[in-house]
Amino acid sequence: MKKILVVHGPNLQLLGEREVSVYGKVTLDEINQALEREALALGVGLEILQSNHEGEIVDRIGSARGTFSGVLINPAAYTHTSIAIRDALAACGLPAVEVHLSHIYKREDFRQHSMTAPACVAQVTGFGRGSYLLGLRGLVIYISKKDPIDSSKKPVKKALGARKRK
């Protein structure tokens, strides 16, 4: 079974209490429960880390190769400042998707630049808890090399009226 490392950055343990007008009332536990349900439906396992410490995040990403197939990360405030997390994402050799609850490009100027996104295969922002679920789905598709449109098509065995060539 493929396994995804989920990383929640600083202050996300305060979700549901902190800046409700920006982040909503959803708690980190609720996000994690939704991710676990989605992972089960997608047939992948998760390991979830929340840390307020940049070094711990860097260490965990740095040791992810060989254990995980990808990284789903909300670097939170480190999005805008951490070259170390960006470098860990680039160095680990795993595809990563960056997610944000709020639409960072509609917020304060200093929040509109992501240091970490260039080391990721995609970024999902502004859908609340849905950003995590969309990010997880996209990451699983990416690591599975599946096209979500083509995977539902049934192979055509033989066109009607077609003849075998002799």
FIDRENRO-340779 format. One record per residue: residue in one letter; x, y, z of N, C-alpha, C in turn. Coordinates in steps of 0.001 Angstrom, whole numbers, plus 500000, padded with zeros to 6 digits. Example, Ala and Ser with C-alpha at 12.3 -4.5 7.8 and 13.67 -1.06 7.14 Angstrom:
// residues 2
(site 'A'; (513190; 494310; 507800); (512300; 495500; 507800); (513200; 496700; 507800));
(site 'S'; (512850; 497750; 507080); (513670; 498940; 507140); (512900; 500030; 507870));
// end
This chain:
// residues 166
(site 'M'; (500845; 498819; 500000); (500000; 500000; 500000); (500889; 501242; 500000));
(site 'K'; (500553; 502189; 499137); (501282; 503448; 499103); (500974; 504233; 500375));
(site 'K'; (501981; 504980; 500829); (501821; 505736; 502063); (502193; 507194; 501802));
(site 'I'; (501394; 508105; 502344); (501588; 509540; 502173); (501957; 510159; 503511));
(site 'L'; (502980; 511012; 503507); (503326; 511799; 504683); (502538; 513099; 504633));
(site 'V'; (501755; 513363; 505662); (500995; 514605; 505779); (501681; 515477; 506824));
(site 'V'; (502029; 516696; 506428); (502727; 517609; 507334); (501884; 518870; 507519));
(site 'H'; (501574; 519155; 508781); (500877; 520391; 509154); (501894; 521284; 509856));
(site 'G'; (502037; 522508; 509382); (503020; 523429; 509946); (502553; 524140; 511202));
(site 'P'; (503264; 525212; 511545); (503062; 525889; 512825); (501670; 526492; 512996));
(site 'N'; (501203; 526383; 514221); (499953; 526960; 514706); (498690; 526282; 514176));
(site 'L'; (498842; 525269; 513339); (497648; 524606; 512824); (496930; 523783; 513894));
(site 'Q'; (497596; 523496; 515002); (496929; 522825; 516119); (495864; 523743; 516738));
(site 'L'; (495900; 525029; 516382); (494953; 525995; 516926); (493730; 526214; 516032));
(site 'L'; (493648; 525461; 514943); (492510; 525624; 514039); (491196; 525418; 514792));
(site 'G'; (490202; 526190; 514415); (488902; 526142; 515084); (488781; 527206; 516155));
(site 'E'; (489926; 527700; 516642); (489968; 528737; 517676); (490631; 530008; 517158));
(site 'R'; (491551; 529858; 516235); (492419; 530943; 515782); (491892; 531542; 514482));
(site 'E'; (491732; 532838; 514431); (491336; 533555; 513221); (490230; 532817; 512453));
(site 'V'; (489128; 532600; 513133); (488008; 531853; 512566); (487490; 532514; 511288));
(site 'S'; (487593; 533831; 511211); (487121; 534533; 510010); (487973; 534200; 508780));
(site 'V'; (489199; 533747; 508996); (490093; 533382; 507893); (490078; 531875; 507653));
(site 'Y'; (490206; 531086; 508731); (490407; 529646; 508614); (489154; 528816; 508878));
(site 'G'; (488093; 529454; 509371); (486872; 528729; 509665); (486918; 528052; 511020));
(site 'K'; (485891; 527279; 511291); (485750; 526612; 512593); (486289; 525189; 512585));
(site 'V'; (486745; 524714; 511439); (487251; 523348; 511343); (488497; 523196; 512222));
(site 'T'; (488574; 522067; 512913); (489740; 521794; 513757); (490727; 520897; 513007));
(site 'L'; (491933; 520843; 513498); (492938; 519968; 512899); (492512; 518505; 513015));
(site 'D'; (491908; 518132; 514128); (491411; 516760; 514283); (490367; 516430; 513215));
(site 'E'; (489478; 517366; 512925); (488465; 517140; 511891); (489107; 516993; 510514));
(site 'I'; (490117; 517798; 510238); (490837; 517676; 508959); (491518; 516317; 508878));
(site 'N'; (492178; 515917; 509944); (492862; 514620; 509951); (491893; 513456; 509785));
(site 'Q'; (490730; 513537; 510427); (489725; 512480; 510280); (489228; 512415; 508834));
(site 'A'; (488996; 513576; 508222); (488555; 513609; 506824); (489644; 513045; 505913));
(site 'L'; (490897; 513367; 506189); (492008; 512823; 505398); (492093; 511306; 505542));
(site 'E'; (491913; 510802; 506744); (491961; 509350; 506971); (490852; 508637; 506194));
(site 'R'; (489645; 509217; 506202); (488537; 508621; 505438); (488840; 508639; 503941));
(site 'E'; (489350; 509758; 503459); (489670; 509880; 502036); (490796; 508924; 501652));
(site 'A'; (491794; 508803; 502504); (492908; 507884; 502237); (492411; 506444; 502149));
(site 'L'; (491515; 506072; 503034); (490935; 504726; 503009); (490224; 504487; 501683));
(site 'A'; (489437; 505465; 501252); (488716; 505338; 499978); (489674; 505264; 498796));
(site 'L'; (490805; 505941; 498898); (491793; 505957; 497814); (492777; 504792; 497878));
(site 'G'; (492741; 504037; 498966); (493624; 502884; 499112); (495059; 503233; 499454));
(site 'V'; (495251; 504314; 500221); (496590; 504696; 500656); (496611; 504848; 502172));
(site 'G'; (497790; 504734; 502736); (497973; 504961; 504156); (498523; 506354; 504393));
(site 'L'; (498359; 506854; 505610); (498858; 508173; 505976); (499685; 508100; 507248));
(site 'E'; (500683; 508952; 507307); (501319; 509297; 508578); (501185; 510795; 508694));
(site 'I'; (500682; 511270; 509839); (500382; 512686; 510005); (501274; 513287; 511082));
(site 'L'; (501896; 514411; 510733); (502758; 515156; 511650); (502293; 516599; 511703));
(site 'Q'; (502130; 517138; 512905); (501950; 518579; 513079); (503109; 519051; 513917));
(site 'S'; (503788; 520092; 513444); (504906; 520618; 514218); (504991; 522130; 514068));
(site 'N'; (505370; 522764; 515159); (505637; 524194; 515162); (507123; 524466; 514958));
(site 'H'; (507904; 523407; 514713); (509362; 523525; 514661); (509892; 523184; 513267));
(site 'E'; (510503; 524162; 512651); (511005; 524004; 511288); (511964; 522819; 511164));
(site 'G'; (512867; 522669; 512090); (513842; 521578; 512040); (513191; 520207; 512086));
(site 'E'; (512148; 520048; 512885); (511436; 518772; 512955); (510771; 518456; 511616));
(site 'I'; (510188; 519471; 510986); (509554; 519289; 509679); (510601; 518904; 508643));
(site 'V'; (511729; 519610; 508649); (512814; 519317; 507704); (513329; 517899; 507911));
(site 'D'; (513544; 517510; 509157); (514034; 516155; 509454); (513072; 515081; 508967));
(site 'R'; (511769; 515296; 509197); (510794; 514259; 508801); (510700; 514142; 507290));
(site 'I'; (510685; 515262; 506592); (510661; 515220; 505125); (511948; 514586; 504608));
(site 'G'; (513059; 514934; 505222); (514354; 514406; 504798); (514493; 512907; 504966));
(site 'S'; (513740; 512329; 505883); (513814; 510881; 506105); (512645; 510127; 505449));
(site 'A'; (511876; 510812; 504616); (510662; 510218; 504041); (510934; 509263; 502882));
(site 'R'; (512031; 509460; 502159); (512323; 508610; 500999); (512441; 507153; 501442));
(site 'G'; (511854; 506270; 500669); (511913; 504852; 500977); (510763; 504371; 501842));
(site 'T'; (510088; 505294; 502519); (508950; 504947; 503369); (507639; 505434; 502766));
(site 'F'; (507695; 506590; 502111); (506491; 507239; 501590); (506557; 507366; 500076));
(site 'S'; (505373; 507508; 499478); (505267; 507719; 498034); (505077; 509185; 497692));
(site 'G'; (504722; 510003; 498673); (504503; 511423; 498431); (504293; 512172; 499728));
(site 'V'; (504263; 513519; 499604); (504109; 514399; 500761); (502967; 515369; 500490));
(site 'L'; (502040; 515459; 501437); (500990; 516463; 501418); (501332; 517426; 502539));
(site 'I'; (501548; 518706; 502202); (502066; 519634; 503193); (501325; 520960; 503207));
(site 'N'; (500990; 521390; 504415); (500570; 522767; 504655); (501668; 523368; 505516));
(site 'P'; (502616; 524060; 504877); (503719; 524620; 505649); (503308; 525791; 506532));
(site 'A'; (502056; 526250; 506400); (501529; 527371; 507181); (502464; 528575; 507033));
(site 'A'; (502817; 529229; 508116); (503649; 530437; 508025); (505009; 530170; 507383));
(site 'Y'; (505507; 528943; 507475); (506789; 528616; 506837); (506712; 528652; 505310));
(site 'T'; (505499; 528660; 504773); (505314; 528778; 503325); (506096; 529962; 502779));
(site 'H'; (506060; 531045; 503506); (506557; 532325; 503026); (507996; 532610; 503442));
(site 'T'; (508567; 531733; 504255); (509884; 532046; 504816); (510917; 530922; 504740));
(site 'S'; (510488; 529684; 504572); (511413; 528578; 504810); (512071; 528016; 503554));
(site 'I'; (513282; 528440; 503353); (514103; 527843; 502303); (514494; 526428; 502730));
(site 'A'; (514632; 526201; 504017); (515009; 524872; 504522); (513937; 523828; 504189));
(site 'I'; (512663; 524156; 504380); (511597; 523213; 504040); (511523; 523048; 502537));
(site 'R'; (511678; 524128; 501792); (511698; 524049; 500329); (512802; 523107; 499865));
(site 'D'; (513995; 523259; 500424); (515119; 522409; 500039); (514898; 520955; 500446));
(site 'A'; (514268; 520724; 501603); (513976; 519348; 502031); (512994; 518694; 501068));
(site 'L'; (511976; 519437; 500646); (511014; 518910; 499677); (511704; 518573; 498359));
(site 'A'; (512577; 519448; 497902); (513276; 519205; 496640); (514246; 518033; 496764));
(site 'A'; (514910; 517916; 497897); (515942; 516896; 498078); (515388; 515500; 498342));
(site 'C'; (514185; 515404; 498897); (513671; 514079; 499288); (513309; 513212; 498085));
(site 'G'; (513113; 513836; 496935); (512839; 513068; 495725); (511422; 512542; 495620));
(site 'L'; (510535; 513022; 496466); (509136; 512581; 496444); (508254; 513695; 495915));
(site 'P'; (507188; 513350; 495191); (506251; 514388; 494776); (505528; 514941; 496005));
(site 'A'; (505332; 516247; 496005); (504651; 516902; 497117); (503574; 517821; 496574));
(site 'V'; (502502; 517945; 497337); (501442; 518897; 497037); (501315; 519815; 498246));
(site 'E'; (501368; 521118; 497983); (501211; 522128; 499027); (499748; 522520; 499103));
(site 'V'; (499201; 522581; 500312); (497802; 522951; 500499); (497678; 524083; 501513));
(site 'H'; (496620; 524880; 501323); (496305; 525970; 502256); (494798; 526088; 502397));
(site 'L'; (494333; 526284; 503614); (492915; 526472; 503872); (492411; 527762; 503232));
(site 'S'; (493161; 528842; 503417); (492766; 530142; 502879); (493396; 530344; 501504));
(site 'H'; (492883; 531317; 500790); (493416; 531652; 499465); (494577; 532621; 499689));
(site 'I'; (495789; 532096; 499745); (496942; 532922; 500133); (497193; 534077; 499177));
(site 'Y'; (496738; 533971; 497944); (496975; 535035; 496967); (495958; 536160; 497068));
(site 'K'; (495001; 536025; 497985); (494045; 537095; 498250); (494252; 537671; 499647));
(site 'R'; (495376; 537363; 500247); (495648; 537818; 501611); (496720; 538899; 501608));
(site 'E'; (497327; 539136; 502729); (498354; 540171; 502847); (499483; 539920; 501847));
(site 'D'; (500137; 540992; 501444); (501213; 540890; 500447); (502267; 539856; 500834));
(site 'F'; (502675; 539847; 502103); (503741; 538932; 502508); (503329; 537468; 502425));
(site 'R'; (502025; 537194; 502391); (501545; 535813; 502283); (501362; 535358; 500836));
(site 'Q'; (501559; 536246; 499894); (501272; 535924; 498501); (502459; 535313; 497759));
(site 'H'; (503529; 535024; 498472); (504670; 534347; 497856); (504950; 533062; 498630));
(site 'S'; (505032; 531962; 497907); (505349; 530684; 498527); (506782; 530299; 498188));
(site 'M'; (507586; 530117; 499210); (508959; 529625; 499033); (508942; 528132; 498714));
(site 'T'; (507924; 527425; 499181); (507903; 525970; 499086); (507226; 525447; 497820));
(site 'A'; (506293; 526192; 497250); (505538; 525712; 496081); (506416; 525285; 494909));
(site 'P'; (507516; 525980; 494603); (508331; 525535; 493462); (508925; 524128; 493617));
(site 'A'; (508964; 523618; 494839); (509471; 522261; 495072); (508344; 521233; 495073));
(site 'C'; (507130; 521678; 494754); (505951; 520803; 494768); (505433; 520597; 493347));
(site 'V'; (504711; 519503; 493150); (504113; 519237; 491836); (502826; 520037; 491656));
(site 'A'; (502212; 520488; 492758); (500981; 521268; 492667); (500738; 521997; 493980));
(site 'Q'; (499804; 522943; 493909); (499384; 523703; 495084); (497861; 523844; 495025));
(site 'V'; (497204; 523619; 496160); (495758; 523788; 496265); (495509; 524784; 497392));
(site 'T'; (494781; 525850; 497083); (494604; 526920; 498055); (493192; 527484; 498009));
(site 'G'; (492647; 527776; 499184); (491404; 528511; 499255); (490126; 527710; 499392));
(site 'F'; (490203; 526401; 499547); (488998; 525576; 499651); (488734; 525083; 501073));
(site 'G'; (489315; 525713; 502063); (489131; 525256; 503430); (489651; 523832; 503579));
(site 'R'; (488936; 523017; 504352); (489386; 521630; 504540); (489426; 520886; 503210));
(site 'G'; (488624; 521329; 502238); (488625; 520720; 500914); (489969; 520814; 500224));
(site 'S'; (490760; 521812; 500561); (492106; 521909; 499969); (492927; 520664; 500283));
(site 'Y'; (492807; 520177; 501507); (493539; 518970; 501886); (493039; 517754; 501096));
(site 'L'; (491714; 517624; 500982); (491147; 516462; 500298); (491464; 516494; 498805));
(site 'L'; (491351; 517668; 498196); (491712; 517804; 496782); (493198; 517545; 496577));
(site 'G'; (494003; 518052; 497483); (495447; 517828; 497396); (495807; 516360; 497516));
(site 'L'; (495154; 515662; 498440); (495413; 514229; 498619); (495006; 513459; 497366));
(site 'R'; (493820; 513755; 496845); (493366; 513076; 495624); (494346; 513313; 494474));
(site 'G'; (494728; 514569; 494291); (495661; 514900; 493215); (496996; 514208; 493375));
(site 'L'; (497497; 514145; 494593); (498772; 513484; 494848); (498692; 511996; 494544));
(site 'V'; (497604; 511356; 494965); (497434; 509921; 494698); (497355; 509675; 493187));
(site 'I'; (496628; 510515; 492479); (496574; 510390; 491018); (497970; 510555; 490433));
(site 'Y'; (498688; 511546; 490901); (500034; 511814; 490385); (500964; 510618; 490606));
(site 'I'; (500965; 510086; 491818); (501894; 508983; 492098); (501436; 507677; 491457));
(site 'S'; (500145; 507592; 491154); (499623; 506394; 490488); (499705; 506500; 488978));
(site 'K'; (500072; 507689; 488491); (500182; 507952; 487047); (498870; 507676; 486335));
(site 'K'; (497770; 508003; 486996); (496450; 507780; 486410); (495868; 509112; 485967));
(site 'D'; (495212; 509088; 484857); (494431; 510225; 484405); (493009; 509989; 484905));
(site 'P'; (492478; 510875; 485750); (491154; 510612; 486333); (490056; 510510; 485282));
(site 'I'; (490239; 511098; 484135); (489226; 511004; 483086); (489338; 509658; 482389));
(site 'D'; (490556; 509288; 481986); (490755; 508044; 481244); (490573; 506795; 482094));
(site 'S'; (490788; 506873; 483393); (490712; 505672; 484223); (489289; 505125; 484312));
(site 'S'; (488290; 505948; 484015); (486912; 505472; 484086); (486419; 504898; 482758));
(site 'K'; (487195; 505080; 481705); (486780; 504573; 480396); (487021; 503075; 480312));
(site 'K'; (486086; 502392; 479706); (486253; 500964; 479480); (486931; 500784; 478125));
(site 'P'; (487832; 499829; 478018); (488485; 499628; 476725); (487484; 499165; 475672));
(site 'V'; (487662; 499679; 474492); (486794; 499293; 473381); (487379; 498028; 472778));
(site 'K'; (486581; 496954; 472773); (487074; 495670; 472262); (487133; 495675; 470744));
(site 'K'; (486050; 496084; 470122); (486004; 496030; 468681); (484900; 496965; 468201));
(site 'A'; (485208; 497793; 467263); (484199; 498703; 466731); (483150; 497916; 465979));
(site 'L'; (481922; 498371; 466059); (480835; 497711; 465339); (481108; 497753; 463839));
(site 'G'; (480879; 496657; 463203); (481059; 496590; 461738); (482497; 496454; 461297));
(site 'A'; (483425; 496419; 462242); (484828; 496279; 461847); (485123; 494830; 461476));
(site 'R'; (485971; 494657; 460498); (486334; 493305; 460044); (487790; 493035; 460352));
(site 'K'; (488081; 491778; 460545); (489470; 491380; 460685); (490136; 491408; 459341));
(site 'R'; (491350; 491863; 459293); (492105; 491849; 458043); (492767; 490501; 457869));
(site 'K'; (492801; 490072; 456640); (493443; 488785; 456340); (494792; 488985; 455746));
// end
